[in-house]
Amino acid sequence: MTGSTSIRYIPRTNLDTVLWDACIDHAANGLVYAYTAYLDSMAPNWDALVLENNDTNSYQAVMPLTWNKKYGISYMHQPFLAAQLGIFGDGLTQEMIEAFLKAIPAQFQYIDISLNHANLFPVEGFPLYERMNYVLDLRHPYDDLFANYRENIRRNIRKSEQAGCKFRQNVPVEEVVELAWMQMRKISGEEAGNKDKFLRLFKTLAAEKKAVTYGISGPGDQLLASCVFFFSHKRAYYILVGNHPNGKTLGASHALIDAFIRDHAGKDMLLDFEGSDIRNLAFFYSSFGAKEEKYAALKLNRLPFYLKWMKK
């Protein structure tokens, strides 16, 4: 950083969205989650840290600060369906990452966020730790990609075909979301409001040809496996998955991912599985030939000593 650059805290209402999105467009580590439309849809509140280049009137690097407030305490958290945020820009260095983290306003007394794959630097005073993502390079011919599947994946794809399962594209997004929420309610009681936020986001990105839906139907045209994929920065994001219990024994989810890979094989693109730290999911994704992509996360408790027990 030079004398012509400085990091500023900018409330969302004062942010230049054109400069912000241009920065994300051109960032070497840009991701779909960092665009203003995505953050406006999925984050209850967000402001920003911006490294401005005063010579070119541009945002050189940026960091969204996604926050909320509870019991009068402001805290930073990860928005729903935003796997990685953090600092975005070109030529990120340990010095820049440290400068951004130190610039997070003291008003945020508790921080539990995921950064991104270009933010993995040791920073004194900020206990960054590794999380795991899996990505599949789709630049190869389909036959080569298929040959790298583990045998259990190929076996489940054959099982799906033998059961008469059919591939569907452009499944109504509402059907995907309903299946996904049926699963999430059992696990975490997902908030109903997030459903509406996601549907609005999907329609925004679909209008820009950055979102598609895939599905696998079984006997009786029942939707057994489905997914929403988003696109940006030469990545396809396996963003929201809705699977019906009836499809588990028919290899429906295996067939769905295979259909997407078949359609996009040979393209300069990564299939981003968005995780996972969960062992079984990590094994599932790696079974398609996906490789590890580590990214940074941060958990920091700056609450007064008499409140620290609330968040350990």
C-alpha positions in Angstrom: 0.0 0.0 0.0 1.2 3.5 -0.8 0.4 7.0 0.2 -2.2 7.2 -2.5 -4.2 4.4 -1.0 -6.1 4.1 2.3 -8.6 1.7 3.9 -11.9 3.3 4.8 -14.9 2.1 6.6 -18.0 2.8 4.4 -21.6 2.2 5.5 -23.6 0.3 2.8 -25.7 3.4 2.1 -22.6 5.4 1.1 -21.0 2.7 -0.9 -20.3 3.2 -4.7 -21.8 0.0 -6.0 -20.4 0.5 -9.5 -16.8 0.7 -8.1 -17.5 -2.2 -5.7 -18.8 -4.6 -8.4 -16.0 -3.6 -10.7 -13.5 -4.5 -8.0 -15.2 -7.9 -7.6 -15.3 -8.4 -11.4 -11.6 -7.9 -11.8 -10.4 -9.4 -8.5 -8.2 -12.5 -8.9 -10.1 -14.2 -6.1 -13.5 -12.7 -7.0 -16.5 -14.9 -6.0 -20.3 -14.6 -6.6 -21.0 -14.0 -2.9 -19.2 -10.7 -2.9 -21.4 -8.8 -5.4 -23.6 -6.1 -4.0 -26.8 -7.9 -5.3 -25.8 -11.1 -3.5 -25.0 -9.3 -0.2 -28.1 -7.1 -0.4 -30.2 -10.2 -0.8 -28.6 -12.5 1.8 -27.1 -10.3 4.5 -29.4 -8.7 7.0 -26.9 -5.8 7.3 -23.6 -5.1 5.7 -21.1 -2.3 5.5 -17.6 -2.3 4.0 -13.9 -1.8 4.3 -12.5 -0.4 1.1 -8.9 0.1 0.0 -9.2 3.1 -2.3 -6.8 4.1 -4.9 -7.1 7.9 -5.0 -5.0 8.2 -8.1 -7.4 6.2 -10.2 -10.7 6.8 -8.3 -11.2 3.0 -7.9 -11.6 0.4 -5.2 -8.4 -1.6 -5.2 -9.5 -4.2 -2.6 -12.7 -4.6 -0.5 -14.0 -6.5 2.4 -17.8 -6.8 3.2 -18.6 -6.6 6.9 -21.7 -8.7 7.3 -23.3 -8.0 10.7 -26.2 -8.1 13.0 -27.1 -7.0 16.5 -28.4 -8.9 19.5 -29.0 -7.7 23.0 -27.3 -4.4 22.0 -24.2 -6.2 20.8 -23.0 -5.8 17.2 -21.4 -8.9 15.8 -20.1 -10.2 12.4 -21.4 -13.4 11.0 -21.6 -15.4 7.8 -24.8 -14.8 5.7 -26.9 -17.7 4.6 -25.5 -19.4 1.5 -22.4 -17.3 1.3 -19.6 -19.8 1.8 -16.7 -17.4 1.5 -16.3 -13.7 1.9 -13.3 -11.8 3.3 -10.9 -9.6 1.4 -11.1 -9.4 -2.4 -8.7 -7.8 -4.8 -5.6 -8.3 -6.9 -2.1 -9.0 -5.5 -3.3 -9.6 -2.0 -0.4 -9.8 0.5 0.0 -10.7 4.1 0.4 -7.0 4.8 -2.9 -6.2 3.1 -4.8 -8.9 4.9 -3.4 -7.8 8.2 -4.3 -4.1 7.5 -7.9 -5.1 6.6 -8.4 -7.2 9.7 -7.0 -4.5 11.9 -9.3 -2.0 10.3 -12.5 -3.9 11.4 -14.3 -1.4 13.7 -14.1 -2.2 17.4 -17.9 -1.9 17.5 -18.0 -5.5 16.3 -17.3 -7.3 19.5 -17.8 -10.8 18.3 -16.6 -12.1 14.9 -17.3 -15.5 13.4 -16.8 -15.4 9.6 -15.3 -17.3 6.7 -12.9 -15.4 4.5 -11.6 -16.9 1.2 -9.0 -19.0 -0.5 -6.7 -16.0 -1.1 -6.8 -14.9 2.6 -4.8 -17.7 4.1 -2.0 -15.8 5.8 -0.9 -15.8 9.5 -1.9 -12.6 11.1 -0.8 -11.8 14.7 -3.8 -11.2 16.9 -6.2 -12.8 14.5 -6.5 -16.5 14.9 -7.3 -17.5 11.3 -7.9 -21.2 10.8 -8.4 -23.4 7.7 -11.6 -24.6 6.3 -12.0 -27.0 3.4 -13.6 -26.6 0.0 -13.6 -29.0 -3.0 -13.4 -27.9 -6.6 -13.3 -29.9 -9.8 -11.4 -28.6 -12.9 -13.8 -29.1 -15.8 -11.4 -28.2 -18.6 -10.9 -31.9 -19.5 -13.0 -34.1 -21.9 -16.0 -35.7 -20.2 -14.6 -39.2 -20.7 -11.4 -38.3 -18.8 -13.5 -36.7 -16.0 -15.7 -39.8 -15.8 -12.7 -42.0 -15.6 -11.6 -40.2 -12.5 -14.8 -40.9 -10.6 -14.6 -43.5 -7.9 -16.3 -46.8 -8.8 -19.1 -46.2 -6.3 -20.0 -43.0 -8.2 -20.1 -44.8 -11.5 -22.1 -47.6 -10.0 -24.7 -45.2 -8.6 -25.0 -43.4 -12.0 -25.7 -46.8 -13.6 -28.3 -47.6 -10.9 -30.1 -44.3 -11.7 -30.1 -45.1 -15.4 -31.4 -48.7 -14.8 -34.2 -47.3 -12.6 -35.4 -45.1 -15.5 -34.4 -41.8 -13.8 -34.5 -38.8 -16.2 -32.4 -35.6 -16.3 -34.3 -32.3 -16.2 -32.9 -28.8 -16.8 -34.7 -25.6 -15.8 -36.7 -27.2 -13.0 -38.9 -24.5 -11.4 -36.7 -23.0 -8.7 -39.6 -23.2 -6.2 -39.5 -27.0 -6.4 -35.8 -27.1 -5.7 -36.2 -24.7 -2.8 -39.1 -26.7 -1.3 -37.0 -29.9 -1.3 -34.0 -28.1 0.1 -36.1 -26.5 2.9 -37.7 -29.8 3.8 -34.2 -31.2 4.5 -32.9 -28.1 6.3 -35.9 -27.8 8.6 -35.0 -31.3 9.9 -31.4 -30.3 10.6 -31.4 -26.7 11.6 -34.9 -25.2 11.5 -33.9 -22.8 8.7 -35.6 -19.5 8.8 -38.5 -19.0 6.4 -37.3 -15.5 5.5 -34.2 -16.9 4.0 -36.3 -18.8 1.4 -37.8 -15.6 0.1 -34.4 -13.9 0.0 -32.9 -16.7 -2.0 -35.8 -16.8 -4.5 -35.3 -13.1 -5.1 -31.5 -13.6 -5.6 -32.1 -16.4 -8.0 -34.4 -14.4 -10.2 -31.8 -11.5 -10.2 -29.0 -13.9 -11.3 -31.1 -15.9 -13.7 -32.0 -12.7 -15.5 -28.2 -12.2 -16.0 -27.8 -15.8 -17.1 -25.8 -16.6 -14.0 -28.1 -19.2 -12.5 -29.6 -22.5 -13.7 -31.5 -25.4 -12.1 -30.9 -29.1 -12.7 -33.0 -32.1 -11.6 -33.4 -35.9 -11.7 -36.8 -37.3 -11.9 -37.8 -40.9 -11.1 -40.9 -43.0 -11.8 -44.0 -41.0 -11.9 -42.0 -37.9 -12.7 -41.2 -37.4 -9.0 -38.3 -34.9 -8.4 -35.7 -37.0 -6.6 -32.6 -34.7 -6.8 -32.3 -31.1 -7.7 -29.8 -28.2 -7.5 -29.4 -24.5 -8.2 -26.1 -23.6 -9.8 -24.7 -20.1 -9.8 -21.9 -18.9 -12.1 -19.2 -16.3 -11.8 -15.4 -15.9 -12.2 -15.1 -19.2 -14.2 -16.8 -21.1 -11.4 -20.1 -23.0 -11.2 -21.3 -23.0 -7.6 -23.2 -26.1 -6.3 -25.2 -23.6 -4.2 -28.5 -25.1 -3.1 -29.3 -28.8 -3.1 -32.7 -30.4 -2.7 -32.9 -34.2 -2.5 -35.9 -36.4 -1.8 -35.4 -39.4 0.5 -36.8 -41.7 -2.3 -33.8 -40.8 -4.5 -31.1 -41.9 -2.0 -31.1 -45.5 -3.0 -31.4 -44.7 -6.7 -28.2 -42.7 -7.1 -30.2 -39.6 -8.1 -27.8 -37.0 -6.6 -24.8 -38.8 -8.3 -26.6 -38.7 -11.6 -27.4 -35.0 -11.2 -23.8 -34.0 -10.6 -22.7 -36.2 -13.5 -25.2 -34.5 -15.8 -23.8 -31.1 -14.9 -20.2 -32.3 -15.5 -21.2 -33.8 -18.8 -22.8 -30.6 -20.0 -19.8 -28.4 -19.0 -16.8 -30.7 -19.6 -14.1 -29.0 -21.6 -15.0 -25.5 -20.4 -12.5 -23.3 -18.6 -14.5 -23.6 -15.3 -14.3 -25.0 -11.8 -17.2 -26.8 -10.3 -17.2 -25.4 -6.7 -18.8 -27.8 -4.3 -18.7 -25.2 -1.4 -17.2 -27.5 1.2 -17.0 -29.5 3.1 -15.5 -29.9 6.6 -18.0 -32.7 7.1 -16.1 -36.0 6.4 -18.9 -37.8 4.5 -19.6 -34.9 2.2 -15.9 -34.3 1.6 -15.5 -38.0 0.6 -18.6 -37.6 -1.7 -17.2 -34.6 -3.5 -13.7 -36.0 -3.8 -15.3 -39.1 -5.3 -16.0 -37.1 -8.5 -12.3 -36.2 -8.7 -12.6 -32.9 -6.9 -9.5 -31.5 -5.2 -9.0 -29.7 -1.9 -9.1 -25.9 -1.9 -8.4 -24.5 1.6 -9.8 -21.1 2.7 -9.5 -19.0 5.8 -12.0 -18.4 8.6 -11.9 -16.3 11.7 -13.5 -16.5 15.1 -12.7 -13.7 17.5 -14.3 -12.8 20.8 -13.8 -9.2 21.8 -16.7 -9.1 24.3 -16.0 -7.6 27.7 -14.8 -10.2 30.2 -18.1 -10.4 32.0 -19.8 -11.3 28.6 -17.2 -13.6 27.1 -19.0 -16.7 28.5 -21.9 -16.0 26.1 -19.7 -17.0 23.1 -17.0 -19.5 23.6 
